Amino acid sequence: MGAVSPVSFAGHNFMKKVKNRIIEPTMQGLSEEGIVYKGFIFFGLINVEGEPYVIEYNTRLGDPESEVIIPRIKSDLFDLIEGVAKEDLEGREIEIDERFVTTVMLVSGGYPGDYEKGKFIHGLDQTEECVVFHAGTRRLEDKVVTAGGRVLAVSSWGPTMKDALGVSYRNSGKLSFEGMYYRTDIGFDL
């Protein structure tokens, strides 16, 4: 229903554990199995008393995590993907925006269960200082309507998590469709 990047508990020591205990063994296992993998590996992690544990692996970017990760990439994402394809990624640089990015998912009434589609979305021309990712939408003539349970992701930058959340929530409030809802506690546990 939302995401925050970076997260406060993922400091140097935690990330060192992630690298040593999860990422490097995963890469070593792929190598030992003779698997040449080119693409994303998304490590869904949980922090248990300062220790990282894997709750899921994905061979794609996670959602809504990708909506806070991608806006923090200042480098040309295509250039990085091309580096993977051409096997010269080590010669390319990735620059990360140090600001916080937060995402609030706007979902259809009834989600994750049954929900109706085809609800007109209002306010898309009213948002500012954010990126609105379309997840479950489609065009109907000159309008945009809902076409899924997870409809829009509103992502915003800020010097602090609180600032970024303020922009994401302000813009979420400008958007509407029948039955729309979103969580108002994203990041509060951090």
C-alpha positions as a printed Julia matrix, in Angstrom:
190×3 Matrix{Float64}:
   0.0     0.0     0.0
   3.07    2.25    0.11
   6.82    2.41    0.51
   9.65    4.6     1.77
  13.25    4.86    0.58
  15.68    4.88    2.23
  14.46    3.13    5.36
  15.97    4.23    8.65
  17.03    0.78    9.85
  19.08    0.0     6.73
  22.27    1.67    7.91
  25.83    0.6     7.12
  25.96   -2.36    9.54
  22.57   -3.74    8.49
  23.43   -3.43    4.79
  26.8    -5.12    5.38
  24.89   -8.09    6.86
  22.55   -8.08    3.85
  25.49   -8.12    1.46
  27.46  -10.82    3.32
  24.59  -13.1     4.35
  22.12  -12.73    1.48
  23.35  -11.03   -1.7
  26.8   -12.6    -2.04
  25.59  -16.16   -1.22
  22.77  -15.74   -3.75
  25.21  -14.64   -6.44
  27.61  -17.46   -5.52
  24.76  -20.0    -5.73
  23.78  -18.79   -9.19
  27.4   -19.07  -10.3
  27.87  -22.54   -8.81
  24.71  -23.7   -10.6
  26.02  -22.31  -13.91
  23.15  -19.83  -14.14
  23.95  -16.71  -16.14
  21.27  -14.33  -14.92
  20.74  -10.93  -16.51
  17.98   -8.91  -14.91
  16.62   -7.73  -11.61
  16.73   -9.76   -8.44
  14.54   -8.16   -5.84
  15.3    -9.18   -2.27
  12.25   -8.68   -0.06
  13.72   -8.4     3.42
  12.51   -8.1     6.98
  14.43   -6.69    9.93
  14.18   -8.87   13.03
  15.99   -7.24   15.94
  18.68   -5.85   13.64
  19.1    -9.05   11.62
  18.05   -9.26    7.94
  15.92  -12.18    6.75
  14.62  -12.88    3.25
  10.85  -13.04    2.99
  10.79  -13.23   -0.82
  12.93  -13.26   -3.94
  11.55  -11.81   -7.14
  13.05  -11.72  -10.62
  11.49   -8.32  -11.15
  11.3    -5.1    -9.24
   8.83   -5.25   -6.36
   5.72   -3.12   -6.21
   5.31   -0.57   -4.61
   9.03   -0.66   -3.85
   9.98    0.09   -7.46
   8.02    3.34   -7.26
  10.43    4.6    -4.55
  13.56    3.01   -5.99
  13.33    4.24   -9.59
  12.83    7.95   -8.71
  16.01    7.82   -6.59
  18.1     6.69   -9.58
  19.64    9.84  -11.03
  21.59    7.93  -13.68
  20.03    6.99  -16.99
  18.19    3.75  -16.18
  18.3     2.64  -19.82
  22.09    3.04  -19.79
  22.31    0.72  -16.77
  19.99   -1.86  -18.34
  22.01   -1.67  -21.55
  25.14   -2.3   -19.46
  23.63   -5.56  -18.24
  22.69   -6.61  -21.78
  26.12   -5.73  -23.19
  27.92   -7.17  -20.15
  29.8    -3.93  -19.42
  27.84   -2.73  -16.39
  31.03   -2.45  -14.31
  32.09    0.41  -16.57
  28.93    2.39  -15.94
  28.05    4.44  -12.89
  24.9     4.59  -10.89
  24.14    7.84   -9.09
  21.54    7.77   -6.31
  19.49   10.78   -5.18
  20.07   11.2    -1.43
  16.58   12.59   -0.86
  13.76   10.47    0.52
  11.1     9.16   -1.82
   7.73    7.97   -0.57
   4.92    6.24   -2.4
   1.24    6.01   -1.52
  -0.86    3.47   -3.43
  -4.4     4.51   -4.37
  -6.56    1.42   -4.64
 -10.08    0.45   -5.64
 -12.77   -0.13   -3.04
 -12.81   -3.82   -2.14
  -9.13   -4.39   -2.97
  -7.51   -6.89   -2.42
 -10.82   -8.73   -2.81
 -13.51   -7.97   -5.35
 -13.6    -4.46   -6.81
 -15.28   -2.67   -9.67
 -13.44   -1.35  -12.72
 -14.2     1.53  -15.05
 -14.4     4.31  -12.42
 -13.42    7.72  -13.8
 -10.23    9.14  -12.26
 -10.31   12.83  -11.45
  -7.47   15.22  -10.62
  -4.6    13.81  -12.66
  -3.97   17.3   -14.03
  -3.9    18.76  -10.5
  -0.87   16.93   -9.09
   2.49   18.67   -8.69
   5.97   17.9    -7.41
   5.35   14.15   -7.7
   5.26   11.29  -10.16
   1.99    9.41  -10.58
   2.64    5.86  -11.74
  -0.32    4.19  -13.45
  -0.73    0.6   -12.3
  -4.39   -0.32  -12.89
  -5.68    2.26  -15.35
  -6.78    2.43  -18.96
  -7.99    5.05  -21.41
 -11.67    5.25  -22.22
 -11.98    7.77  -25.03
 -10.45   10.97  -23.56
 -10.72    9.86  -19.91
  -8.63    7.66  -17.64
 -10.52    4.99  -15.72
  -9.68    2.31  -13.18
  -8.77   -1.1   -14.54
  -7.4    -2.89  -11.5
  -7.21   -3.04   -7.73
  -3.94   -1.15   -7.37
  -4.73    1.88   -9.47
  -2.16    4.67   -8.96
   1.1     5.12   -7.06
   1.89    8.68   -5.97
   5.65    9.12   -5.46
   7.33   12.26   -4.1
  10.77   13.47   -3.05
  11.76   15.35    0.09
  14.76   16.16    2.28
  13.12   14.09    5.05
  10.71   11.18    5.01
   8.08   13.38    6.65
   8.45   16.05    3.94
   8.2    13.47    1.14
   5.15   11.87    2.77
   3.52   15.29    3.04
   3.85   15.82   -0.71
   2.65   12.29   -1.51
  -0.4    12.64    0.74
  -1.2    16.17   -0.48
  -1.21   14.92   -4.08
  -3.14   11.77   -3.18
  -5.84   14.06   -1.81
  -6.12   15.78   -5.2
  -6.95   12.5    -6.92
 -10.28   10.7    -6.72
 -12.38    7.95   -8.15
 -15.43    6.19   -6.79
 -14.44    3.82   -3.98
 -10.81    5.03   -3.83
  -8.9     4.53   -0.62
  -5.32    4.59    0.64
  -3.5     4.04    3.89
  -2.65    7.15    5.88
   0.04    5.54    8.04
   2.81    4.84    5.5
   6.2     5.29    7.16
   4.77    5.93   10.62
   6.43    2.77   11.97
   9.83    4.13   10.93
